[in-house]
């Protein structure tokens, strides 16, 4: 099970593209509101209905905890003590964590990026305490995958799908979405 956390001001494409891609690959993923309301407003004023409220999620059984970026979404995620605690515990168990765009600031503030390679939206590397900034579209170091921003969401999502469902499944989803052909034509 994957849980993706939504806070007011999240980036729509960074939240919804991973949900779409993981579900296409047969991975169970639930969106989780940290606002206390199932409908969460995105950075661009779009109301998205989450699957669950934070207190309803069984985070101890999660395979992956995922954070979309966007502002003020990432800072709102960072302000949620329950989420911060869950991320720290999840990491201590060696379980997977993913964050894209501005959201790696949450991981950096918790010390989870210390001694790791990571990426984020340009300008947010100063919040990735102890990390080596890669500027890659996505970077996986151990149990943590980080993504650079909205344009990186497809390769970031496919990498996460591969981690959870295997290379063959990820390739089939990439091919079905014409991503492989697009990259070959480039």
C-alpha positions as a printed NumPy array, in Angstrom:
array([[  0.   ,   0.   ,   0.   ],
       [  1.178,   3.49 ,  -0.885],
       [ -0.072,   6.591,   0.885],
       [  0.291,  10.001,  -0.739],
       [ -0.321,  13.01 ,   1.488],
       [ -2.248,  16.07 ,   0.349],
       [ -2.045,  19.442,   2.08 ],
       [ -3.565,  22.73 ,   0.985],
       [ -1.483,  24.117,  -1.873],
       [ -0.184,  20.839,  -3.364],
       [  0.954,  20.707,  -7.005],
       [ -1.754,  18.875,  -8.975],
       [  0.399,  17.089, -11.539],
       [  2.885,  15.944,  -8.892],
       [  0.056,  14.458,  -6.851],
       [ -2.171,  12.946,  -9.518],
       [  0.316,  11.605, -12.097],
       [  1.92 ,   9.194,  -9.582],
       [ -1.535,   8.004,  -8.492],
       [ -2.479,   7.352, -12.128],
       [  0.784,   5.587, -12.993],
       [  0.898,   3.42 ,  -9.879],
       [ -2.732,   2.363, -10.297],
       [ -2.087,   1.496, -13.961],
       [  0.704,  -0.735, -12.671],
       [ -1.577,  -2.486, -10.189],
       [ -0.15 ,  -0.788,  -7.091],
       [ -2.693,   0.151,  -4.445],
       [ -2.33 ,   3.837,  -3.593],
       [ -4.522,   6.039,  -1.434],
       [ -4.459,   9.82 ,  -1.183],
       [ -4.527,  11.079,   2.387],
       [ -5.688,  14.524,   3.473],
       [ -3.723,  16.108,   6.296],
       [ -6.19 ,  19.021,   6.479],
       [ -9.013,  17.364,   8.419],
       [-11.266,  17.634,   5.344],
       [-11.484,  15.131,   2.494],
       [-11.507,  17.887,  -0.153],
       [ -8.088,  19.501,  -0.408],
       [ -7.448,  22.634,  -2.463],
       [ -4.432,  22.511,  -4.77 ],
       [ -1.915,  25.272,  -5.486],
       [ -4.042,  26.347,  -8.457],
       [ -7.416,  26.287,  -6.719],
       [ -8.581,  22.811,  -7.777],
       [-10.434,  20.873,  -5.106],
       [ -9.388,  17.207,  -5.034],
       [-11.183,  14.644,  -2.898],
       [ -8.726,  12.506,  -0.953],
       [ -9.425,   8.837,  -0.283],
       [ -8.875,   9.13 ,   3.483],
       [ -8.155,  11.474,   6.33 ],
       [ -4.754,  11.215,   8.023],
       [ -6.119,   9.544,  11.156],
       [ -7.783,   6.812,   9.038],
       [ -4.572,   5.655,   7.316],
       [ -2.757,   2.545,   8.558],
       [  0.712,   3.976,   7.989],
       [  2.51 ,   1.156,   9.801],
       [  1.616,  -1.235,   6.972],
       [  2.632,   1.122,   4.142],
       [  5.156,   0.131,   1.501],
       [  5.756,   3.778,   0.536],
       [  4.915,   7.218,   1.899],
       [  4.791,   9.883,  -0.835],
       [  4.856,  13.692,  -0.729],
       [  3.881,  15.885,  -3.692],
       [  5.398,  19.347,  -3.927],
       [  3.861,  22.703,  -4.587],
       [  3.582,  25.729,  -2.368],
       [  2.34 ,  26.174,   0.189],
       [  1.604,  22.429,   0.038],
       [  5.123,  21.298,   0.953],
       [  5.372,  23.701,   3.885],
       [  1.915,  22.65 ,   5.045],
       [  3.038,  19.01 ,   4.96 ],
       [  6.103,  20.021,   6.954],
       [  3.874,  21.601,   9.612],
       [  1.925,  18.355,  10.222],
       [  3.514,  16.693,  13.279],
       [  1.779,  13.362,  12.728],
       [  3.172,  13.126,   9.213],
       [  6.649,  14.13 ,  10.354],
       [  6.533,  11.402,  13.004],
       [  5.278,   8.817,  10.472],
       [  8.065,   9.675,   7.999],
       [ 10.724,   9.347,  10.695],
       [  9.362,   5.975,  11.861],
       [  8.941,   4.733,   8.29 ],
       [ 12.541,   5.638,   7.469],
       [ 13.826,   3.992,  10.669],
       [ 12.233,   0.743,   9.449],
       [ 13.967,   1.137,   6.063],
       [ 10.652,   1.557,   4.255],
       [ 10.336,   3.567,   1.039],
       [  9.704,   7.31 ,   0.978],
       [  9.291,   9.594,  -2.048],
       [  9.101,  13.383,  -2.332],
       [  9.127,  15.696,  -5.338],
       [  9.7  ,  19.397,  -6.076],
       [  9.614,  21.425,  -2.833],
       [  8.594,  18.431,  -0.668],
       [ 12.144,  17.117,  -0.073],
       [ 12.394,  20.064,   2.343],
       [ 10.31 ,  17.96 ,   4.744],
       [ 12.795,  15.091,   4.523],
       [ 15.767,  17.436,   4.845],
       [ 14.303,  19.075,   7.934],
       [ 13.898,  15.66 ,   9.547],
       [ 17.507,  14.695,   8.777],
       [ 16.403,  11.861,   6.48 ],
       [ 18.593,  13.064,   3.595],
       [ 21.797,  13.222,   5.633],
       [ 24.608,  11.6  ,   3.606],
       [ 22.316,  10.842,   0.652],
       [ 22.08 ,  11.976,  -2.938],
       [ 18.818,  13.813,  -3.635],
       [ 17.136,  16.265,  -5.975],
       [ 14.44 ,  18.909,  -5.656],
       [ 13.055,  22.008,  -7.328],
       [ 15.913,  24.467,  -7.983],
       [ 16.344,  26.781,  -5.021],
       [ 15.108,  24.269,  -2.447],
       [ 18.407,  22.403,  -2.168],
       [ 19.255,  24.648,   0.812],
       [ 16.563,  22.775,   2.773],
       [ 18.007,  19.328,   2.017],
       [ 20.255,  19.272,   5.081],
       [ 23.219,  16.943,   4.645],
       [ 22.277,  15.83 ,   1.118],
       [ 24.333,  15.965,  -2.05 ],
       [ 22.158,  17.786,  -4.591],
       [ 22.102,  15.98 ,  -7.954],
       [ 19.857,  18.235, -10.124],
       [ 18.653,  14.994, -11.785],
       [ 15.006,  14.551, -12.798],
       [ 14.789,  11.958, -10.033],
       [ 17.278,  10.39 ,  -7.68 ],
       [ 16.96 ,   7.217,  -5.651],
       [ 19.369,   6.676,  -2.776],
       [ 18.552,   3.717,  -0.6  ],
       [ 14.894,   3.807,   0.438],
       [ 14.323,   7.449,  -0.598],
       [ 13.387,   8.714,  -4.062],
       [ 13.278,  12.438,  -4.765],
       [ 12.048,  14.248,  -7.869],
       [ 12.979,  17.637,  -9.29 ],
       [  9.601,  19.147, -10.2  ],
       [  6.516,  19.017, -12.413],
       [  8.381,  18.08 , -15.616],
       [ 10.073,  15.205, -13.79 ],
       [  6.856,  13.614, -12.578],
       [  6.635,  10.911, -15.267],
       [ 10.171,   9.472, -14.941],
       [  9.921,   9.863, -11.129],
       [  6.623,   7.945, -11.089],
       [  7.89 ,   5.203, -13.397],
       [ 10.955,   4.744, -11.17 ],
       [  8.711,   4.344,  -8.13 ],
       [  6.483,   1.907, -10.022],
       [  9.543,  -0.136, -10.943],
       [ 10.618,  -0.25 ,  -7.284],
       [  7.199,  -1.507,  -6.196],
       [  6.028,  -3.676,  -9.102],
       [  9.164,  -4.566, -11.056],
       [ 10.833,  -3.559, -14.301],
       [  8.442,  -5.463, -16.585],
       [  5.375,  -3.767, -15.128],
       [  6.997,  -0.334, -15.29 ],
       [  7.984,  -0.916, -18.925],
       [  4.471,  -2.054, -19.824],
       [  2.961,   1.081, -18.272],
       [  5.561,   3.347, -19.949],
       [  4.864,   1.672, -23.303],
       [  1.085,   1.881, -22.827],
       [  1.331,   5.591, -22.075],
       [  3.54 ,   6.096, -25.184],
       [  6.345,   7.431, -22.96 ],
       [  8.905,   4.995, -24.383],
       [  8.087,   6.044, -27.945],
       [  8.252,   9.708, -27.014],
       [ 11.704,   9.287, -25.52 ],
       [ 12.925,   7.329, -28.552],
       [ 11.686,  10.065, -30.928],
       [ 13.49 ,  12.707, -28.932]])
